[in-house]
């Protein structure tokens, strides 16, 4: 039976047909605006295209007015190393010697709640294709995961599927997972966060961008066939909230991934780039062909005609609207000159990749799509891709903020004896907030391809880019929803500072930022205030540090009922290291007789801390102060220490404070150590404060004088607080308590297997 197709001529002749625009996520005024643009009602296919491209996910209609602040604050000096930035598929940074690196982090939150395995897997697949679309070879992935309470029944379902999805897709692609973070908090119980980062490498001259220019150039769709999966993913699923107790649904809206098809597609793309057969290219992710065709046309110098019936499908009876809206994975769309089509097809055939000419670049500004000769879309491409609504959402500081800030940790009971101090140290180490993530990370391949230099037990992942020069990069991602909830502006700066510091402790120089901003409903003025403040905090912080935001992602509607998640701006930082052989590891004991130095100042700062969460289930007060000039100084000292061989290990201090850093360094190096706290100092503050701008460094005995002199000359506080004792089997806080390495390891590593194995 032939399916009825709603054509442009029929739309003009039947202006009063009721259309299900609300079900597609469009507001009444948005629908009316579409009618005004077209001068008639939209066809079913046009309505599908506008609904996905004008969705929050694709159009950034609620965030655009605030995201402009990134561009307004980026200086020419900050832009000097950027080859591509905000608005492209991913940011690209020149790292020297003719090399460039592209990196980006994106969310796949709602699909990962509905169907955790495929939601997470296709999140990885999607960000990998963004990197491929820049002309790069993907070289590594990272993940930032947020779940509900570790002991909540549904957390097991979601965590198990997400971790298997991240590992299953990334491992199958042969991409090392070089780091990330997993956080448990009640606010994420009905709305987990799955943020995936990918980095790729290319020669600077091989950069590719998404545009369709050159009248007569062919549009080629290549990769997997188009199916019914993922329809409504960006227009409905990504823009709705889940009600309390609501069961996961809408499985068709979650894409289904095939990593082996994507692996072949990567190699096919690299061959096409190498042979210079591509004019412009775009991946098909959110919004599928609707996005690829409209964005390519809008970014080019002409229009485009697509013969939609030429699209290879894997489901029978698909309508034009379904073909355009499908978010089936592992697909790319390329613009190719007529004389290169045969060679393009030959490369695809070599890799057994299905490729089909589905259209061509035309004169004018319209995107015209036909179905068996009948026109189903005829609209200005720019109105679909770039001229969606822009909202000035109400912004209002929530009324609860004053009470929240006043509710400090000052009155919470602290350990009163050495025995209580020891018990607190072990309780925090075993808590889901601070326990080892080995149970999760050992499901990922960290060293495939042989260029991973640091990953396991490291603050930042380090990868070799060039075998001959040993040039490399470092990557880190960080976020703190707790701090951002207390002060969104400072929370954004704190996340930036930690990611920056985590790159610096590897010996790399931080160069650029990407972000993924996860917030509740933009229709809530309080959420928009959190968002605005966080954006300004990140942007202002980048100005202070002198590194640019190269791009990112916004994810709204992350809430259960009317309760939003903790505002969670995820920050990724890229660093460059001239020689990966001088990277600084985390584990103690790589050199005999190491001395432990604490760089930075420790203050009584516990509001929003992990101690407050674990010991008192408390969240209130003011987050730690952040000094970004101190962070820059730390980075300079660590880079110099790396270059001159003055540091044999380093670990940043963040969640859990000094105690957590010491234990992780000792366990990573499988060696004991002894801490000597400053005389008269409050041991509790020294061990558990989360003051920022601090790094624990292990210094070879032979280099101690030089290291201390360097810190002194640069005005960086550096206190000698202990020694590494390779003959010891315990971590001792001198004069207070001691714990064996065996007990520390069992305490630290036993929690997650007991909950999820």
N, C-alpha and C positions, 0 to 999 in steps of 0.2 A: 504494500500500500504506500503510495507516494505521500510524503509528509508535506503539509501546506507550508509554504515559505512566504513570509511577510516581506514584500518588496517595497522599494522606495516609492514606486508609482502607486502602489496600493495604500501606502501610508498617506500620501498626498490626497488620495481620493476618499479616505475614511478617517477624517481628523478626530472624530469623537470616540474612537475605540478606547475602552478602559484598558489600562496597562498595569501590570503588577510591579510598579516601580518601588513601592514601599518595601515589598518583600525582597527586593534587590539591594536594599540599604539606602535608597535615595529619599531625600526629603521632598516635600511638596514644592518648595520654591526651587530646588535643584532641578526637578523634572520640568517645571515651567521654563527655566532658563534654557534647558536643552531644546525645548520646543521653539524658543525664540531664536536660538542659534541656527536651527535647521529651517525655520519658517514653516514647520509642520510637526506632526507627532513623529517621534522616532520609530523606526522599524524595531522588531524584536532584537535583531542583531545589533543595531545602533544602541538600543537601550542597554543591552548587555555590556557593550563596550564602555559606554559612559559610566555605568554603575560601578564597574571594576576600576576604571581609571580615575574616577572621582571619589573613590573610597578613601578612608583615612589612611590606609596602608600605602596606597600608591600616590595620592595627591598631597599628603601632608597638610590637608586643609586647615587643621586646627593648630599645627605647629609651625607653619611657614613664617608667620609674623615674628616668632621668637627665634627661629633658627637663623634668620637673617643676621642676628647679632654675631654669629660666628664670622661671617664675611666682613661685617663692619669693623671688627676688632683685629682681623688678620692683617699684619703689616706686609709690606713688600719684602722685607728681609725674611719673614716667616714663610712667604710664598716661594722664596728663591730656589728651594730644592724640590718643589712640587711640580710634577709633570702633568698631573690630573688631580682634580679635587672634588669638592662638593658638587653634586649634580651628575657625576659620572657613575658608572657601575661600581667603581671602587677607586680609592685614592691611590696615586702612584708617586713615589718619592725617589729621587736620584740619590744613590748611595755611593757614587764614585766608581772610578775605573770602568766607566761605561755601563755599569749595572744599575738597574732600577728594581724597586720592590713595590708591589701592589698589595694592599691589605684592607680588610673590612670585616666588621662584625654585624650580624643581623639576627633578628629574633624569629622563632617559630613556636611561639608560646601556646596559643590556643589549640593548634593541631596536635601538639604534644600532650595536651590533657585529654583530648578526644581519643586519639590513637597514639600512645606514647612511642611505640617503635617507629612507625612510619613518619610520625610528626618530627621526631628527632633526626631520623635518617635523611628525610628530604630537606630538612633544615641545613644539614651538612652539604647535601648535594647542591642546593640552591646557592649557597655562598661560594662553593667551589666554582660554579659556572660563572658567577660574577667576576671572579679572578681570571678565569679562562677568557672572558669577553674582552679583557684589557690586553690580550696578546701574550699572557704570561703562562708559565708552567706552574701550577699549584705545587707548593713544596711542604706545607704543614697546615694543620688545623689546631684550634684550641676550643674549649667550651666553657661557658659560664652557666651553671645550673642552679636553680632555686626550687626547693620542694617544701611541702608542708612539714609538720613535726615528724621527726625520724620514726617515732613509734606509732604514727597514725596509720590506720589500716590502708587507706588509699595511697599513701606514700609508697608503699611496697609496689603496688601496681604501676604507678607512674615512674618511679625511679628505675625499676627493673627494665621497663620498656625503653625509656629514654637512654639509659646507659648502653643497652644492647643496640639501640638504633645508631647512636653516635659511633660506637665501636665497630658495629657491623658495616656501616657505610664507609667510614674513614679507613678502616683496616683493608677493606676490599679494594679501595682506590689506591692503596699503597702510599698513604699519606701519614706521616708521623703525627701523633697528637702530643704536642710538646708542653701542654700546661692548661691551666684553667682554675676553676673554683667550683665547689659544691657547698651550698648553704641550705640549712633547714630553718624554717620559721613559719609560725602559724598563719601568717598573712598570705603565704603562697599555697595553702592547702587546696583551694579550689581553682588555683590559677598558677601553675608552675611556670617558671621562666626557663626557656631553652635558647640561649644565645650562642651562636657558633661563629668563630672567626676563621678566616683562611688567609694565608699569605702566599704570594706567588712571585717568581723572579723572571725578569726579562732583560734583554739588552735595551737600553734607553731608546734606540732608534726603531725598535720593533713595537712600540706602543700602538694599540688599536683603540678606536673610539666608536661609539654607536651613532651612526648617521647614514642616511640614504641620499646620495647625491649622484648626479650624472644621468640625465634622461636616457632611457633605454637600458640602463643597468638592470640586471636580473636579481630578483629576490629568491633566495634558495633556503628552504627549510630542511634541516638535516638533523639526524638523530632518531629518537624513538618515535613511534606512531602516536597519534593523538587519541586519547580515550576520554571517558566520562569522569575520571578521578580529578579531584581538586576544584570542581566547579563550585563557585561561591566561596572559595577559600579566603580571598582578600576582601570581597565586598560584604560578606555576611559573617563568616566565622571569625575573621580577625577584628570585626567591629562590633562584637556582641560580648556581653558579660554572662557568666554562669551564675545561676541562682543557687542558693544554699541547698545542698543535697541533690542538686540536679545530676542526673546520670549522663555520662558522655553520650553524644549522639552525632548525627550528621557525618557519618563515616565517608560518604562520597565527597565531602568537602575537603578531606585529607588526601594529599597526593600519595602515590605509591611509587617508591623508588627502586631502581635497579642499578647498583653501583658498578656492575661489570659493563653495562652499556655506557655509563659515564666514563669509565676508565678508557674505553676505546675511543669515545668522543674526545677526550683530552688529547690523546695522541694524534687523532685525525686533525683537530684544530691546530696543533703545533706544526704539523706537516703543511697545512694550508697557509699558515703564517710564514713558514720558512720559504715556501715557494711564491710568496707575495701574491696570493690569489684572492685576497679579501680587501674590499674597499671600506666597508663598515660591517660591524657585527653586534648582535645583541643576543643575550641568553633569554630563554623562555622560563620564567619563574612565576612569581605572582602576576596574575592577570593574563598569563599565557600569550597567545597571538595578539590579543587586544593591545597588550603593552608593547610587544616587539614591533608590530607594524606601525602603530601610531607614534611611538617614540622615535623609531628610525626615520619616519617621514617628517616628523616635526623638527628633528635635529638637522635634516638635510636641506637641500636647496630647491626641492620640487615636491611633487605629490607622489602618490603610489597607487598602483592598481594590483589587486590580489584576486586571483581566481580560486575561491575558497574550496571548490570541489576537488581541487588538485591535492589538498592536504591529505596525506595518508592517515587513515583512522584505524583503530582497533576495535571499534564498536559500530554496529550497524544502526542505520536510521538516525544518525546524529544530525541535529539541526544546525544552521549557520551560527546561531547564538551559542550553542554548546561547543562547537569547534573553536569559536573565538574565545570563550571563557575557560576552556579546559586548562588546568594547570599540570597536565601530564609532564613528567620529569624528563630529563636527559634530552632536551631539544635546544637547538640554536638556530638563529636566523641570520643569514649573511647577504650582503650586497656585493655582487660580482659583475665585472664587465663582461659583455657578450663574448669577447674573444677568449676569456678565461673559463667559461662555463664547462667546456669539455674536460679541461685539465682539473678543475675543481671536482667534477663528478668522478674522475679517475682516482683522485686521492681518496674520496669517500668510499669508492668501491674497493680500493686496496685495504681499507680498514673495515670493510663490510658494514659501513654506515649508510643507512637509507637517506637519500638526498633527492629533493624534488624542487623543480622550479615552480613557484606558486604565483609569481607576479613580476612586475617591473616598476622602475622609477619613471614617473611621468612629469609633464609640465604642470604648473599650477600649484595649488596648496591643498588640494583635496585628497583624502584617502577614499578610494573607491574600491569596494569589495563586491564581487559578483558571485552568484551561485548558479552554476549551469546556465550562464548567460543573462541571468536576471540580477539587477542591482539591488543588494540588500543593505549596503552602507554607502553613503555619499555625504561626507562631512569634512570640514577643515580639520586636518590632522592635529593642528596645534590646540584646537578647542578640546580635543579628547585627551591629549597627552599633558598639556601644560596650563590650560586655561580653566581649570576646575575652580570651584569656590574656594575662597580664602576667608576664614572666620576669625574675627576678633572676639574670641571667647571671653566671657567675664573672668577676671582674675581677682581673687580675694584671699587674703591671709586668713586661714581657718581660725575660728574663735577659740579652738582648744589649744592653740599654740602657747598662750601665756601660762596656762596651767601645766602644760607639758614641760615647758622650760623650767618652771618653778619646782617641779618634782625631781630634784637632784638626788644623787646617791649619797649625799652628805650624812644622812641619818641611817644608812644601811650598816648592819653589823659587819665588822671586819674580823679576820682571824686574830685571836688574842694570845696565842701561844705558838711555839715552834711546831708542836704536834698539829694544831689547827692549820698552820701555814702549810705543812706537808700534806694534810688531807685536802686542803683547797687546791694545791698544785696538782694532785692526782685526779681530783674530781673534774677540774677544768680540762686536763689532758684527755680524759676519757669521754668528755661530753661530745654529743654530735656536732657542737659548734667548732670544736678544735681537734677532734680525733683524726687519726690518719685516714686519708682518702685512698689508700692503697687498694682496698677492696674494689674501688671503682676504676682507678687509673690502670691497674694491672690488666684490665679488660681491653685496654687500648694498646696499639703498637706504637711505641715511642721512638724506635730507632730504625724503622724501615727506610730504605734508600741510602742509609749509611752516612748521612750528613748531619745527624743530630749530635750536637756536642754537649748540651745540657738539657735535661728534661726532668728525669726522676729526682725528687727531693730538691728541686731548684726553684728559686723565686721567679725566674724568667727562663723561657726556652731559648736556646742558642743553636743556630743552624749555620753550617758552612755553605757559602754561596759559590765560592771560586776555589777549586782545588789547588790551582797554581799559586795564588796569592794568600790563601787562607782567610780572605775577607768573609765576614759573616754578619748575621743579624741576630738581635735578641727581641723577644716578644713577651709581653705580659698583659693580662687583663685583670681588672680589679673593680670592685664596687662595694659600697656599704649602705644597704637600705636603712639600717638603724641610725647611722649618723645623718643620712639625708632626711630622714623623718624628723629628726630633732632640729635640723637647720639645713634646708635644701641647698642654699648657696654654699655653705661650708662643706656640706656633704659632697657636692660635685668637685670641689677643690681637693677634698681629702681622697676621693677615689683617684683623681688625676695624680696627686702626689704619691700615692702608694704604687700605682702602675709605673710611674716615672722612676721611683726608687727601686722597684723590683727589676727594672731593666738595668739601672745603674750598678746594682750589686753584682751583676755578671761581668762588669768591666766594660760594658757597651755604653755608647753615648746616645741618649734619647734624641730622636729626630722628629717624630710625628705622632699624631693621635687619630684614632677612630673611636666612634662611640655608638652605643645602642641604649636608647633612653626608654626605660620601661616604667610606665605610669598607669594610673587608674583612668577613669572616664574623663575625657576633655570637657564634657558637659557639666562637670563639677568645678565651680570656681576655685575651690581649695586645691584641687589637683592641678589646675592650670597655674596656680601660684607656685606650687612646688616645682612644676616643670620650668616655668619662667626663671625662677631663682636658680635652679640647677644648671640650666643653660648658661646663665650669666656667670655662675661660679666657675664652670668649666672653661668658658671662653676667656674670662679675665685671668684665670690661672694659666692658660696657654700663653697669653701675652706676657705674663711674668716670667714664664719658663722659656719663652722664645721659640716654641714649637707649634706648628699649625694643626688644626683639625682638618683632616683630609676628606672626611665624609662619615657616613654612619646610617643610622636607622632609628625610627621612632615607633614604639609600640604602645598604643593606648588601649583603653578598655580592659586593663588587667585588674579585674576585681571579681569578687563573689557577692552577688546581690549589690548592696550599696556600699560594701566594705572594700576599699581599694587595697592593693598590695602596698608594702613599704615602697616608697619611691626609689627606684633602683637604676641609676645611671651607670651603665657598664662602660669602663674606659679601657681601651686597648692602646698600648704604647709600643712603637717600633724603635729599636735602637740599632746602631751600627758599630761593629767592632772590627778593627783593621786586621787582626790576626786572632782567630778563634783558639789558637793554642795557648793564649794567655788569658782565657776566660777564667773567672773566679768561681769555684764550686761552692756548694753549701756545707758539705760535710767537713768536720774537723779532722785533723790527724794526717793530712797529706804531707806535712813537714814535721820533723821531730822537734819537740820542745816549743810548741806554739804558745803565744801569749794572747789572751782574749782582751780586746779593746772594745769599749762601747763608745760609739761616736754619737754626739748629740746630747741634748738635755732631757732629763726625766722630771716630770711634774706630777702632782697628785691629780690625775685626770681619769675619772672612771665613769662619767656619764656616757651612756650608750655602749659601754664596754661589754666584752664577753663575760667578765666576772659578774657584772650586774645581771646579765641574762641568766647565766648558769646557776649562780648562788641565790639569786633573789627574784628571778623572773621579772626584772625591772627594766623599763625603758623610759627615760626622762632626763631632763637637764640640758646641758650644752656640750656639744662634741669637742674633742681636743682641738686646740689651736693649730693651724697649719702655717708654716713659714716657708713659702716657696723659694725664697732666696737661699734659705738653709738647704733646701732640697737640691738646688743647683750646685751649691758648694759641695755637698756630699757627693754628687755625681762627678764633679771635677776631681775630688780627692780619690774616689774609687777608680776612675779611669787612669789617673796617674799611678795609683798603687798596682793596678793590673799591668800597666805598661812596664813598670820598673821592678816587678816581682816582689812587691812589699806586702801583699796579702795572699795568704794561702787558702782562705775561705771567708765568705761573707754571707750574712743573712739579715734581711731587713726586720725591724721590729714593727709589728702591727697588732693584729688580734691576738690576745693572750699575753702580749708584752714580752719582757726579757726571758721569763721562764720558758715560754713556748719556743722562742728562738734557740735558746741553749739546748733544750731537749732535742729539737729537730736536728740541730747541727751535730750533736753527739751521736744520735741514732744513725744519721746518714753516714757519719764517719766511723761508726762502730767503735767509739773510743770514749773513755771517761773524761771528766773534766772537773775542775774545782772553781766555784765562784767565790770571790771575796768582795762582799758588798762594802760600799763606803762606810767608814766608821761613823756611828751615830745616825745613819740613815734609816728611814722606815723601811724595813725589809719588804713589807707588803707592797708599798708603792714601787720600790725598786723592781720587784719581780713581776708585777701584774699591770702596772700602768700602761696605757696605750698612747702615750705621748708620741707625736709624729716626729719625722726628721731624725730618726735614730737607726743605726746599723751596728750589728755585732760583727767584728772582724777578728779573724785569727791571723796573727802576724808571726812569721818565722822568727825564732829567737835571734838569728843573725841580723835581722832587718828591723828590730824593734826601735833602735835609736833613730834610724832614718825615718821610719813611719811616724813616730811621735813628733819628730822635728818638722816633718811636712805638715802635719795637722796643726801644729802650733803656728807655723809660718802663715798658714792660710786662715787662722782664727777659728778653727773648728774644734769644739770641745771633744777631747779624747781621754777617756778614763780607763786605766788598766784595772780590769775587774776580775781577772781569773787566768787560769792556765789550763791547757789541754794535757791530760795525763794518760798517755797511751798504755801505761801499765795498769790503769785502774779500770774497774768494771762498774763504776757508778758515777752519777752526777751528784756532786756535793755542794750545798750552799753552806760554806764554812761557818761552823759554830751554831748551825741551826738544824739542818736535817740533811739526809743523804738517801738516794734511791738508786738501786742497782739498774743497770741497763736492761737486764732481763725483765724486771718489773715495769720499767718505763715502756719497753716495747710491747709487752702484753697489755698494759693499760691503754696505750695509744692506738694499737692496731686491732684490739679485740671488739670494739664497739659496733662497727658497721657489719662485720660478718655475723655477729650475734643477732642483729636486727634483720638482715636481708639475705643471708646465705641460705 
